[in-house]
């Protein structure tokens, strides 16, 4: 039998009227929500407001949480909706989305065959500065993804929701989540590969 997560345990305590769980619950979810909406919104000012508004909405409607074990997907569903509303009126909202064509894998001709351009990660120097550079690039790449791919990648790979929980948050089927996640990972890998190919070639 799996041990109950801290989020679920805290949700149960709050639903039972235990106010002592409030501070820890806020501390735990504020960090998770901020990271998610920061990557979705792209600007700290928006992310701080969205995280705070999400927490307020959660507590306003906490009695509607019928199943404590669903607290995490419930929280991210609220965060996603608040973030979308914020982006519609935010001065930071992008004027246009980056085209999928800009993110698709690149091919090079090799005789009569076309080969996918993939960087050889093993050639990178074992250097903390390089690893830090890749992490920064990864965050930027995720921010530039179209929302349908960015959201599924953040929920599954960053926040570690299950496929079923992610489907619940996004209002799609599990199969759609799997398809979008696969595409999102390919898009991110392609962008990172381009960066690494350039980095390795410059050294």
Residue, then its C-alpha position, 0 to 999 in steps of 0.5 A: x500500500x502506497x504512503x499518503x502524500x503530504x499534500x493529501x494528508x494536509x488536505x484531509x486535515x483542513x477538510x476536517x477543520x484542523x487549522x494548524x495544517x493551513x500554514x504548511x499547506x500554503x507553503x507547500x502549494x505556493x511553491x508548486x503553483x508559482x513554479x508552474x504558473x511562472x513557466x506558463x505565464x513567463x513573467x514573475x509579476x504575473x506568476x506571483x499574482x496567479x499563485x496568490x489568486x489560485x490559493x485564494x480560490x482554493x480556500x474559498x471553495x475548499x469544501x467542494x474538494x470531495x476527494x482529498x487525494x485529488x487535491x493536486x490536480x484540483x489545484x493545478x486545474x484552478x491555476x491553469x484557469x486563472x493563468x489563462x484569464x491573466x494572460x488574456x489581459x496581461x501586458x506581458x502576454x505575447x503578441x503571437x505564439x511561436x510557430x510549431x514549424x520553428x520547434x519541429x525536428x531538423x533534418x540534414x541530407x546524407x546521401x539518399x537518406x535524411x537524418x535527424x539532427x541530434x546533438x552528441x551530449x557525451x561530447x559536452x565538457x563535464x562543467x557546471x557552467x555548461x550544465x547551468x547553461x543547459x538548464x537555463x536554455x531548457x526553461x526558456x525552451x519550455x516557455x516558448x512551447x505552444x500552451x497545449x504542449x507546455x502545460x502537459x510537459x509541466x504537469x507530467x515531467x515537472x510537477x509529476x502528476x500522473x497521466x490521468x491527473x494531467x488529463x483531468x487538469x487539462x480536460x482531455x483524454x489520457x491518450x491525448x495527454x500521452x500524444x501531446x507529451x510525446x510531441x512536447x518532449x520531441x520539441x524540447x529535445x530538438x531545441x536543446x539539441x540545436x543549442x548543444x550542437x552550437x555549443x559543442x561546435x564553438x568549442 
